Amino acid sequence: MSGTRGRIFFVLLIVALVYAGISWDPPQVVPAGSTGDIMRSREELLSEGNEIATFAAGCFWGVEATFRKVKGVKYTQAGYTGGDFENPTYRDVCSGRTGHAEAVEVIFDPEIVSYDKLLELFWAMHDPTTPNRQGPDIGSQYRSAIFYHNEEQKKAALASKEKLRSSGKHKADIVTEIVPAGTFYRAEEYHQQYFEKNGRGGYSI
């Protein structure tokens, strides 16, 4: 993502967070250690009463960066899900033949930020009316999708989609998929917290 696109994303990030009424936190520390260490940390967070959500809204660099600013979000990881191709690489997903979307897994404390608030931010951070596209990024891997983890999330996602449709904010139809969460494949490490790692290559606050 170029510096210009990074600056554009930063403006959209501010608008999305303000629109959703969500508090900012300082950037979290990038997890250290091996992938195994990171996954153990993830499981520990889930065992402590935190909840999990998965969203796809275009390039996962920006989506992850946005959710990482939210107070109550404890963990994020960029990855691939929604397809039937096992252990995909970035190159595999970019081929458009895996069925996977670039997505972000979010672990959050529901006592601090609700799933409904995360949904509001999801809708605000991207255009849910463009099939298989977000801005200059084109392909099924950039589709808009909510991957629900339980029936409560499914009901909340469907209700929020209908609320947005009824609001008349978008003239075109909302094409966001609302589907069960499946296997989530962690993306390559250079994709994780991409903007934080690359400083001015993304954005700064």
C-alpha positions in Angstrom: 0.0 0.0 0.0 1.5 3.3 -1.0 2.0 6.3 1.2 -0.9 8.1 -0.5 -3.2 5.2 0.1 -1.9 5.1 3.7 -2.9 8.7 4.2 -6.3 8.1 2.7 -6.8 5.2 5.0 -5.9 7.3 8.0 -8.6 9.8 7.2 -11.1 7.0 6.7 -10.0 5.5 10.0 -10.8 8.7 11.9 -14.2 9.0 10.2 -15.0 5.4 11.0 -14.1 5.5 14.6 -16.0 8.8 15.1 -19.0 7.5 13.3 -19.1 4.4 15.4 -18.5 6.3 18.6 -15.7 4.0 19.7 -12.8 5.0 22.0 -9.2 4.8 20.9 -6.4 3.0 22.7 -2.7 3.4 22.1 -1.4 0.8 19.6 -0.9 -2.6 21.2 2.5 -4.2 21.3 3.2 -6.5 18.4 3.2 -10.0 19.8 6.7 -11.4 20.1 8.0 -15.0 19.8 7.1 -17.8 17.5 3.7 -18.4 15.9 3.1 -21.1 18.6 3.7 -18.6 21.3 1.2 -16.2 19.6 -1.4 -18.9 19.3 -1.0 -19.9 23.0 -1.6 -16.3 23.9 -4.7 -16.3 21.8 -6.1 -19.4 23.5 -5.3 -17.9 26.9 -7.3 -14.7 26.0 -10.3 -16.8 24.9 -10.2 -18.8 28.2 -10.4 -15.6 30.2 -14.0 -14.7 29.0 -13.0 -12.7 26.0 -15.0 -13.3 22.7 -13.9 -13.7 19.1 -15.2 -12.0 15.9 -14.0 -12.3 12.3 -14.5 -9.7 9.5 -13.5 -9.2 5.9 -13.6 -5.6 4.5 -11.0 -5.4 1.8 -7.2 -5.3 2.4 -6.6 -6.8 5.8 -3.8 -4.3 6.6 -6.3 -1.5 7.1 -9.0 -3.6 8.7 -6.6 -4.9 11.3 -5.1 -1.4 12.0 -8.6 0.0 12.6 -9.7 -2.7 15.0 -6.4 -2.5 16.9 -7.2 1.1 17.9 -10.4 0.0 19.7 -10.5 0.0 23.5 -11.4 -3.5 24.6 -9.8 -5.3 21.6 -7.2 -7.6 23.1 -5.8 -9.4 20.1 -5.9 -9.3 16.3 -4.5 -11.3 13.5 -4.7 -11.0 9.7 -5.4 -14.1 7.7 -7.5 -16.0 5.2 -10.9 -17.7 5.6 -14.1 -18.4 3.8 -12.6 -20.9 1.2 -11.8 -24.5 1.0 -8.1 -24.4 0.2 -6.0 -25.7 3.0 -3.0 -23.7 4.3 -3.1 -21.0 1.7 -0.3 -18.5 1.1 -0.8 -14.9 0.1 0.1 -15.8 -3.5 -2.5 -18.6 -3.4 -5.2 -16.2 -2.2 -4.3 -13.5 -4.7 -4.9 -16.0 -7.5 -8.6 -15.8 -6.7 -8.9 -19.6 -6.9 -8.9 -20.5 -3.1 -12.3 -19.0 -2.2 -10.7 -17.3 0.8 -11.1 -13.6 1.7 -8.5 -11.5 3.4 -9.9 -11.3 6.9 -9.1 -10.2 10.4 -9.7 -12.2 13.6 -10.5 -10.0 16.6 -10.5 -11.1 20.3 -12.3 -8.5 22.4 -13.6 -8.0 26.0 -17.4 -7.7 25.7 -17.4 -5.8 29.0 -15.5 -3.0 27.3 -16.7 -3.1 23.7 -19.7 -4.9 22.4 -20.0 -7.0 19.3 -22.6 -4.5 18.1 -20.1 -1.7 18.4 -17.6 -3.8 16.3 -20.3 -4.2 13.7 -20.9 -0.5 13.6 -17.2 0.0 13.0 -17.1 -2.7 10.3 -19.9 -1.0 8.3 -18.2 2.4 8.7 -14.7 1.4 7.6 -15.6 0.2 4.1 -18.1 0.2 1.2 -20.4 -2.8 1.6 -22.0 -2.3 -1.7 -19.1 -3.2 -4.0 -19.0 -6.9 -4.9 -15.5 -8.3 -4.7 -13.9 -4.9 -4.5 -12.7 -2.2 -2.1 -11.3 0.9 -3.9 -8.5 -0.1 -6.1 -8.3 -3.7 -4.7 -10.3 -6.0 -6.9 -11.0 -9.7 -6.5 -13.1 -12.1 -4.4 -10.4 -12.0 -1.7 -11.4 -8.4 -1.0 -15.1 -9.1 -0.6 -17.2 -7.8 2.3 -18.1 -10.5 4.8 -19.0 -11.2 8.5 -18.0 -14.6 9.7 -20.2 -15.3 12.7 -19.1 -17.7 15.6 -22.4 -18.3 17.2 -26.2 -17.8 16.8 -26.1 -14.5 18.8 -23.5 -13.1 16.4 -25.5 -14.3 13.4 -28.6 -12.5 14.7 -26.7 -9.3 15.5 -25.0 -9.3 12.1 -28.3 -9.8 10.2 -30.0 -7.1 12.3 -27.2 -4.6 11.8 -27.2 -5.3 8.0 -31.0 -4.7 7.8 -30.7 -1.6 9.9 -28.1 -0.2 7.5 -30.1 -1.1 4.5 -33.2 0.5 6.0 -31.3 3.7 6.8 -30.9 4.6 3.2 -27.3 5.5 3.7 -26.3 3.4 0.6 -28.3 3.7 -2.6 -26.9 0.4 -3.9 -27.7 -2.9 -2.4 -25.5 -4.2 0.5 -23.6 -7.3 -0.7 -21.9 -8.3 2.5 -21.9 -12.0 3.2 -23.0 -13.2 6.6 -21.7 -16.8 6.9 -20.5 -19.2 9.6 -16.9 -18.9 10.6 -14.7 -21.7 9.4 -11.0 -22.4 9.6 -8.9 -19.3 9.9 -5.4 -19.4 8.4 -3.0 -16.9 9.9 -1.3 -14.8 7.2 2.5 -14.5 6.7 4.2 -12.6 9.5 5.0 -9.6 7.3 1.2 -9.0 7.0 0.7 -8.9 10.8 0.3 -5.3 12.1 1.6 -4.1 8.8 1.1 -0.4 9.4 2.6 -0.5 12.8 5.7 -2.3 11.6 6.1 0.0 8.5 5.6 3.3 10.2 5.3 6.0 7.5 4.5 3.4 5.0 1.1 3.3 6.5 0.1 6.0 8.9 1.0 7.5 12.3 -1.1 8.9 15.1 
